[in-house]
Amino acid sequence: MTILNQENSILLVIDVQEKLLNAVFNKNLVLKKAGIIAKAAKLLEIPAIVTEQYPKGLGATVSDIFDVLSEKANVYEKCTFSALDNGGVFEELEQSKRKQAVVFGIETHICVNQTVNALIELGYEVFVVSDACGSRAEEEHKAGLHRMESNGAQIVTAEIALFEWLRSSQHPKFKEIQELVK
């Protein structure tokens, strides 16, 4: 088992869009934890990739998340369930040279699951932020997390990710990150 490393991490935000978010059983938790991870990634200069499933019908990434990500975060439209079936996402991941993918989004058991399993097949270390993932039904969410973990993903919470990135209270961004979870 590996611990997250700030310099080797890339954030993958999967389909956190208004119509999808409104349908998940754990909407408020997903929005809160996704926002914390997005803010921390920006503070720690961890690059982010954002996907949107059929944005014409489902809308754009919610502003609570998109507005706090780095301005450098690229957004990719998709109609496939796995984000890696979109060539742009795969190319950006490869160009980043980072091998730890920190993933969250909607729906846990569909798009997040298929993206995570594709990342694992490609040799990435994958960390799924469970409290920033959502599905319409709690049972589907739990099954998706179980499936990803069975296939080799590490299931973490937002706070686990933050404090693994920091490693120490001596980190220059410790106070700013700590404020996010108070």
RODOTI-193865 format. One line per 2 residues: number of its first residue (from 0); for each residue x, y, z of N, C-alpha, C. Coordinates in pm, 1 decimal. Example, Ala and Ser with C-alpha at 12.3 -4.5 7.8 and 13.67 -1.06 7.14 Angstrom:
2
0> 1319.0 -569.0 780.0 1230.0 -450.0 780.0 1320.0 -330.0 780.0  1285.0 -225.0 708.0 1367.0 -106.0 714.0 1290.0 3.0 787.0
This chain:
182
0> 84.3 -119.0 0.0 0.0 0.0 0.0 88.0 124.3 0.0  47.2 220.4 -78.2 123.3 342.7 -94.3 48.9 459.6 -33.0
2> 124.1 557.6 9.5 65.6 680.7 61.3 69.1 785.1 -50.2  -27.1 875.3 -50.8 -31.3 979.3 -153.0 89.1 1071.2 -144.0
4> 131.8 1116.8 -260.0 246.3 1205.8 -270.9 204.2 1326.6 -354.2  218.0 1443.7 -299.0 175.4 1567.2 -365.3 237.4 1583.4 -503.7
6> 364.2 1552.7 -517.8 434.5 1573.7 -644.5 399.6 1469.3 -750.2  340.4 1357.9 -710.3 309.5 1250.9 -804.3 159.0 1235.4 -828.6
8> 78.7 1324.3 -770.2 -67.2 1312.9 -779.9 -124.6 1399.7 -890.6  -232.8 1349.5 -948.0 -316.5 1426.9 -1039.6 -460.7 1400.2 -1000.1
10> -542.3 1504.7 -1004.4 -681.9 1495.0 -963.2 -769.2 1473.8 -1085.8  -861.1 1379.7 -1075.3 -955.0 1353.1 -1183.2 -1096.6 1369.6 -1128.8
12> -1165.8 1474.1 -1176.3 -1300.4 1509.2 -1131.7 -1398.6 1457.5 -1236.4  -1479.0 1359.7 -1198.6 -1567.8 1291.9 -1292.0 -1713.1 1340.3 -1278.2
14> -1759.1 1415.3 -1374.7 -1901.6 1444.1 -1394.9 -1976.5 1499.2 -1273.4  -1918.1 1596.2 -1204.7 -1988.4 1658.9 -1092.3 -2071.4 1773.5 -1150.7
16> -2182.4 1734.7 -1211.2 -2270.1 1826.4 -1283.2 -2404.2 1839.4 -1211.4  -2467.5 1953.8 -1228.5 -2588.7 1987.0 -1153.8 -2696.4 1878.4 -1158.5
18> -2733.6 1832.4 -1276.6 -2842.3 1733.5 -1286.1 -2802.5 1600.2 -1224.0  -2676.3 1563.0 -1237.0 -2630.7 1438.6 -1174.3 -2621.5 1455.4 -1022.9
20> -2567.0 1568.0 -978.7 -2552.1 1592.5 -835.0 -2687.5 1592.4 -765.0  -2786.1 1653.6 -827.6 -2919.7 1660.3 -765.6 -2986.1 1524.2 -750.4
22> -2936.7 1425.0 -823.5 -2997.5 1291.8 -817.9 -2930.5 1197.1 -718.0  -2814.6 1233.9 -662.8 -2744.0 1140.2 -575.1 -2797.2 1147.0 -432.3
24> -2791.3 1033.2 -364.9 -2846.2 1023.6 -229.3 -2767.0 1106.0 -128.1  -2640.0 1128.9 -155.9 -2550.6 1196.2 -61.7 -2500.4 1330.2 -116.9
26> -2589.2 1404.0 -180.5 -2555.7 1529.1 -250.0 -2474.7 1626.8 -163.8  -2521.6 1656.6 -43.7 -2455.6 1757.9 39.1 -2314.8 1716.3 78.1
28> -2296.7 1589.4 112.2 -2163.7 1540.1 148.3 -2070.2 1545.4 27.4  -2118.4 1500.6 -87.9 -2036.5 1501.8 -209.5 -1991.7 1644.3 -240.6
30> -2083.5 1737.4 -238.0 -2050.9 1876.3 -269.5 -1948.1 1933.1 -171.9  -1967.3 1906.5 -43.9 -1874.6 1957.8 58.0 -1735.0 1897.3 40.7
32> -1725.9 1765.3 32.9 -1595.2 1698.4 26.4 -1525.7 1721.9 -107.1  -1602.6 1726.3 -216.0 -1543.7 1755.5 -347.1 -1484.7 1896.6 -346.9
34> -1554.3 1989.3 -284.2 -1503.0 2126.3 -274.0 -1373.7 2134.3 -194.9  -1366.4 2058.9 -87.1 -1244.7 2056.2 -5.0 -1127.2 2001.9 -85.5
36> -1148.6 1891.0 -154.8 -1040.9 1831.4 -234.7 -998.5 1926.2 -347.0  -1094.4 1987.9 -413.8 -1062.5 2080.5 -522.9 -980.8 2199.6 -472.7
38> -1020.5 2256.4 -359.0 -946.2 2370.0 -302.4 -804.9 2328.6 -261.5  -794.0 2212.0 -200.4 -662.0 2163.8 -157.0 -571.4 2138.9 -277.0
40> -626.1 2079.7 -382.0 -545.5 2053.2 -501.9 -490.9 2183.7 -559.5  -574.3 2286.3 -560.9 -527.4 2416.1 -612.0 -418.1 2472.4 -521.9
42> -440.5 2470.8 -390.3 -340.6 2521.8 -296.0 -206.9 2448.7 -307.9  -213.8 2317.8 -332.5 -93.8 2234.9 -338.0 -37.9 2220.4 -480.3
44> -100.3 2292.2 -574.4 -57.0 2291.0 -714.5 -57.8 2149.7 -775.4  -161.7 2075.1 -740.2 -183.1 1942.4 -797.5 -271.8 1961.4 -919.9
46> -226.6 1920.2 -1036.8 -307.2 1941.5 -1157.2 -438.8 1864.3 -1152.3  -538.6 1920.3 -1221.3 -671.1 1858.5 -1222.6 -722.3 1846.0 -1365.3
48> -793.5 1737.0 -1387.9 -863.4 1712.4 -1513.4 -1010.5 1695.7 -1477.3  -1098.0 1759.6 -1554.2 -1241.6 1756.2 -1527.6 -1313.2 1694.7 -1647.3
50> -1408.1 1603.7 -1619.5 -1491.1 1551.4 -1727.5 -1636.1 1589.5 -1703.2  -1708.4 1600.6 -1813.6 -1851.5 1629.1 -1808.3 -1923.3 1533.8 -1902.6
52> -2014.9 1457.7 -1846.4 -2094.5 1362.7 -1924.4 -2206.9 1438.7 -1994.9  -2205.1 1435.9 -2125.6 -2309.0 1497.7 -2208.4 -2357.3 1630.9 -2148.8
54> -2269.4 1731.7 -2147.2 -2304.5 1858.9 -2082.6 -2424.4 1931.6 -2144.2  -2455.0 1905.9 -2270.8 -2572.9 1970.0 -2332.0 -2699.8 1930.7 -2257.9
56> -2704.4 1809.0 -2210.2 -2822.8 1761.9 -2139.4 -2811.7 1766.8 -1988.4  -2688.3 1750.1 -1937.1 -2669.7 1739.8 -1791.5 -2608.2 1863.7 -1728.1
58> -2571.8 1961.3 -1810.7 -2513.2 2084.6 -1759.2 -2363.5 2072.3 -1736.3  -2305.5 2184.0 -1698.6 -2161.3 2192.2 -1673.4 -2128.1 2147.7 -1531.1
60> -2000.6 2136.7 -1503.6 -1954.0 2108.5 -1367.6 -2008.3 2216.4 -1274.0  -2056.0 2176.0 -1157.1 -2114.0 2273.7 -1063.7 -2009.9 2379.4 -1028.8
62> -2055.4 2502.6 -1018.2 -1963.4 2614.3 -995.2 -1891.4 2603.3 -860.8  -1955.0 2542.3 -760.8 -1889.8 2525.8 -630.0 -1759.1 2447.4 -641.8
64> -1749.3 2362.2 -740.3 -1627.7 2283.2 -762.8 -1540.9 2350.5 -868.1  -1598.9 2380.4 -981.9 -1520.9 2433.4 -1093.7 -1450.1 2563.6 -1057.2
66> -1518.7 2652.1 -984.1 -1461.4 2783.2 -952.0 -1343.4 2777.6 -856.9  -1326.4 2667.8 -785.0 -1213.6 2659.0 -691.6 -1096.7 2578.4 -746.8
68> -1116.0 2514.9 -862.5 -1005.5 2441.7 -924.7 -906.8 2538.9 -987.5  -789.2 2491.2 -1013.2 -688.8 2572.0 -1081.8 -742.4 2615.9 -1217.4
70> -704.4 2735.3 -1256.9 -743.6 2786.8 -1388.8 -686.9 2698.7 -1499.5  -586.7 2620.0 -1468.1 -522.2 2533.2 -1565.5 -598.0 2402.0 -1587.7
72> -703.1 2378.1 -1509.3 -777.9 2252.3 -1521.6 -851.9 2248.1 -1655.3  -826.3 2145.2 -1732.8 -895.1 2126.8 -1860.5 -1023.4 2048.1 -1839.7
74> -1125.9 2084.4 -1917.1 -1255.4 2018.3 -1911.3 -1275.6 1940.3 -2040.6  -1314.5 1814.2 -2025.9 -1337.8 1727.3 -2141.3 -1481.9 1678.8 -2140.9
76> -1550.5 1700.6 -2252.1 -1684.2 1645.2 -2269.8 -1671.0 1497.3 -2303.2  -1768.1 1419.3 -2257.4 -1766.0 1276.9 -2289.9 -1907.2 1221.6 -2297.9
78> -1919.4 1113.6 -2369.1 -2045.2 1037.9 -2373.3 -2019.9 894.2 -2328.9  -1891.6 856.5 -2320.5 -1855.4 723.6 -2272.2 -1856.8 725.6 -2120.1
80> -1864.8 610.1 -2059.3 -1865.4 605.1 -1913.8 -1725.1 620.3 -1857.5  -1626.1 556.9 -1916.6 -1487.7 573.9 -1871.6 -1430.8 702.1 -1931.7
82> -1374.8 785.7 -1847.1 -1311.9 909.6 -1894.5 -1192.9 879.8 -1984.5  -1131.8 763.3 -1968.5 -1014.4 730.8 -2048.1 -1048.7 693.3 -2191.8
84> -1174.8 672.4 -2220.2 -1215.0 649.2 -2358.2 -1216.7 779.4 -2437.4  -1196.7 890.3 -2367.6 -1180.6 1020.9 -2431.7 -1030.5 1042.6 -2447.6
86> -982.7 1046.7 -2568.9 -839.7 1058.0 -2595.8 -771.9 1173.7 -2525.9  -839.5 1286.5 -2513.9 -778.8 1402.4 -2449.2 -743.5 1377.4 -2303.9
88> -829.8 1308.4 -2232.6 -804.6 1278.0 -2091.1 -682.7 1188.0 -2079.0  -680.1 1081.8 -2157.0 -567.2 989.0 -2151.5 -436.8 1060.8 -2186.3
90> -438.5 1140.9 -2291.0 -317.1 1213.5 -2332.1 -268.8 1306.7 -2223.1  -360.8 1379.8 -2159.9 -320.0 1472.1 -2053.4 -262.6 1396.2 -1933.6
92> -324.2 1285.1 -1899.2 -271.1 1202.3 -1790.3 -128.5 1158.2 -1820.4  -107.1 1108.7 -1939.5 26.1 1060.5 -1977.8 128.5 1173.9 -1979.0
94> 89.6 1289.1 -2029.6 181.0 1403.4 -2036.2 217.9 1456.0 -1898.2  129.9 1436.8 -1802.2 156.6 1487.5 -1666.9 272.1 1413.5 -1599.8
96> 296.6 1289.2 -1642.9 400.5 1203.4 -1584.6 372.7 1169.5 -1438.5  252.3 1198.3 -1390.9 214.0 1166.6 -1253.3 144.8 1031.3 -1254.3
98> 173.3 948.8 -1155.7 122.9 811.3 -1155.6 23.4 781.2 -1043.8  -10.6 881.2 -964.3 -113.5 862.3 -862.1 -236.3 942.9 -902.6
100> -342.7 873.6 -937.8 -466.6 939.8 -977.3 -561.5 943.4 -858.3  -599.2 1063.5 -819.4 -695.4 1084.0 -710.8 -827.6 1116.5 -779.7
102> -926.7 1029.1 -758.5 -1049.6 1035.2 -837.6 -1171.0 1052.9 -747.4  -1263.9 1139.1 -791.7 -1394.5 1148.0 -727.7 -1497.5 1191.3 -830.8
104> -1624.8 1171.6 -797.8 -1728.8 1217.4 -887.9 -1856.5 1137.1 -882.3  -1930.9 1145.2 -992.6 -2064.6 1088.4 -1003.1 -2073.2 1008.3 -1133.5
106> -2135.2 898.1 -1140.3 -2183.6 814.3 -1033.5 -2075.8 713.9 -997.2  -2067.4 683.2 -869.1 -1963.6 594.9 -816.3 -1956.6 463.5 -893.1
108> -2070.2 402.4 -914.6 -2074.5 266.7 -971.3 -2069.7 263.3 -1123.8  -2075.9 377.9 -1188.5 -2075.1 379.4 -1335.6 -1948.3 449.7 -1385.4
110> -1952.9 580.1 -1400.0 -1840.8 652.9 -1461.2 -1714.3 651.3 -1375.5  -1730.0 667.4 -1244.9 -1611.3 662.1 -1158.6 -1552.4 521.3 -1164.1
112> -1636.0 420.7 -1147.5 -1591.6 281.7 -1149.2 -1518.4 246.6 -1278.7  -1578.3 277.6 -1392.5 -1515.8 239.4 -1518.8 -1386.8 317.2 -1544.5
114> -1381.6 442.9 -1502.8 -1259.2 522.2 -1517.2 -1148.3 466.4 -1428.6  -1182.3 438.2 -1304.5 -1084.2 385.1 -1208.9 -1028.5 252.0 -1257.3
116> -1113.4 164.0 -1303.6 -1065.4 34.1 -1349.2 -977.1 46.0 -1473.1  -1006.8 141.2 -1560.5 -920.4 165.8 -1676.6 -784.2 219.6 -1631.2
118> -783.3 306.9 -1532.4 -657.0 360.0 -1478.5 -572.0 248.2 -1418.2  -636.0 160.0 -1345.1 -565.3 47.2 -1283.9 -502.8 -40.6 -1391.9
120> -578.8 -69.2 -1495.9 -526.9 -150.6 -1606.5 -403.9 -87.4 -1671.1  -397.9 45.7 -1668.7 -284.1 117.4 -1729.0 -166.6 133.3 -1632.2
122> -181.9 83.2 -1509.9 -71.6 86.2 -1415.3 -68.2 205.2 -1320.6  -173.6 283.5 -1317.5 -178.4 395.8 -1223.4 -211.1 345.4 -1083.4
124> -159.8 415.4 -983.8 -204.7 395.6 -845.9 -327.8 483.0 -832.9  -439.8 423.9 -794.9 -564.5 498.8 -793.9 -618.4 510.0 -651.7
126> -655.6 632.2 -616.5 -710.9 664.0 -485.5 -849.3 723.3 -507.8  -952.8 654.1 -463.9 -1090.6 698.9 -481.6 -1134.3 769.7 -353.5
128> -1174.0 894.9 -365.8 -1218.9 973.1 -250.5 -1366.8 940.7 -228.2  -1391.5 845.2 -139.9 -1525.1 787.8 -123.4 -1630.6 889.2 -81.8
130> -1594.5 983.4 5.5 -1694.7 1078.9 52.5 -1717.5 1194.1 -45.3  -1646.7 1193.7 -157.4 -1668.5 1291.6 -264.1 -1724.2 1222.7 -389.0
132> -1774.5 1100.4 -370.6 -1837.6 1023.8 -478.9 -1984.0 1002.2 -444.4  -2066.3 995.2 -547.3 -2207.4 973.4 -520.9 -2275.5 892.4 -629.0
134> -2383.7 827.8 -589.2 -2471.7 752.6 -679.0 -2615.3 783.3 -639.7  -2707.9 748.6 -728.0 -2849.3 770.2 -696.4 -2891.7 688.3 -575.7
136> -2838.9 567.7 -564.3 -2875.6 480.0 -453.1 -2751.8 447.4 -369.9  -2768.1 444.4 -239.0 -2656.0 414.7 -149.5 -2597.3 277.1 -177.5
138> -2682.7 180.1 -207.7 -2635.6 44.3 -235.2 -2543.6 42.1 -357.9  -2577.3 118.3 -461.4 -2493.6 126.1 -582.0 -2358.9 192.1 -549.2
140> -2363.0 295.3 -467.8 -2240.8 364.7 -424.6 -2147.5 266.6 -352.4  -2202.7 193.8 -256.7 -2122.2 96.5 -181.0 -2067.9 -12.9 -272.0
142> -2151.0 -63.1 -362.8 -2106.3 -168.5 -454.5 -1995.3 -117.8 -546.8  -2007.7 5.9 -592.7 -1904.3 64.6 -677.3 -1771.7 76.4 -604.0
144> -1775.4 123.1 -479.6 -1652.9 134.2 -399.6 -1590.1 -3.4 -378.0  -1674.4 -101.6 -346.4 -1624.7 -237.3 -324.1 -1559.1 -293.1 -449.9
146> -1623.4 -272.8 -562.8 -1569.4 -323.3 -689.7 -1433.7 -260.3 -720.5  -1423.4 -129.3 -704.5 -1296.0 -61.8 -732.9 -1186.6 -108.6 -638.1
148> -1221.0 -123.1 -510.7 -1122.5 -170.7 -413.3 -1078.8 -313.1 -446.3  -1171.9 -397.9 -485.0 -1139.5 -536.1 -522.4 -1044.7 -540.7 -642.1
150> -1054.5 -442.6 -728.6 -968.8 -436.8 -847.1 -835.8 -364.7 -822.3  -814.9 -317.3 -700.2 -684.9 -258.7 -667.1 -682.4 -111.3 -634.0
152> -797.2 -44.7 -637.3 -800.6 97.0 -599.3 -791.3 109.3 -447.7  -735.0 219.1 -403.0 -731.6 248.3 -260.6 -846.0 344.8 -230.5
154> -929.9 307.9 -136.0 -1044.5 390.7 -99.2 -1001.8 479.5 17.6  -1012.5 611.2 -4.6 -972.7 708.5 96.2 -1086.9 807.7 117.2
156> -1074.2 888.5 219.2 -1167.2 999.7 240.7 -1093.3 1128.3 204.2  -1168.2 1236.8 197.9 -1106.6 1366.1 166.8 -995.0 1398.4 266.8
158> -1020.6 1377.6 394.6 -918.2 1410.9 495.2 -796.6 1320.4 485.2  -816.5 1194.4 454.4 -699.9 1106.5 435.7 -613.2 1162.0 323.8
160> -674.5 1197.8 212.5 -598.3 1251.0 98.9 -524.1 1378.9 137.2  -593.0 1470.8 201.4 -530.1 1598.7 237.7 -406.0 1579.8 324.5
162> -420.4 1499.9 427.4 -310.0 1487.3 522.4 -198.4 1395.9 472.0  -229.8 1307.5 379.0 -121.6 1232.9 313.6 -44.2 1325.8 220.7
164> -112.9 1413.4 149.8 -43.8 1511.0 65.8 48.2 1598.8 149.7  2.8 1638.6 267.5 82.5 1728.1 353.8 201.0 1657.4 418.9
166> 179.8 1535.9 465.7 278.9 1454.3 535.8 319.4 1505.7 673.8  309.6 1637.3 696.7 360.2 1693.8 821.6 292.7 1827.3 849.9
168> 284.2 1859.5 978.0 233.3 1991.8 1015.9 334.5 2100.8 981.7  451.2 2059.9 937.8 554.3 2156.0 896.1 539.9 2197.0 749.1
170> 449.1 2133.7 677.8 426.5 2167.3 536.9 387.7 2315.5 527.6  440.5 2389.2 430.7 410.1 2532.6 419.7 261.3 2564.8 401.9
172> 181.9 2472.2 353.1 38.6 2496.5 332.0 -48.2 2432.2 440.3  13.9 2382.7 548.1 -60.4 2310.8 650.9 -177.4 2391.7 706.2
174> -154.1 2513.6 746.4 -260.3 2595.1 808.4 -376.9 2616.9 712.1  -345.6 2644.5 584.7 -451.0 2667.7 485.5 -533.8 2541.3 462.4
176> -465.7 2427.6 456.1 -535.7 2301.2 434.8 -617.9 2265.2 559.3  -560.9 2286.2 676.3 -631.2 2256.7 800.7 -761.2 2337.4 810.7
178> -757.4 2460.8 762.6 -877.8 2545.9 765.2 -991.2 2486.9 681.2  -956.5 2412.3 577.8 -1058.5 2354.9 491.1 -1144.2 2250.1 562.1
180> -1089.5 2187.9 664.6 -1160.8 2078.3 731.7 -1217.3 2117.9 868.5  -1200.5 2241.4 906.2 -1255.0 2286.3 1035.2 -1402.6 2313.8 1026.1
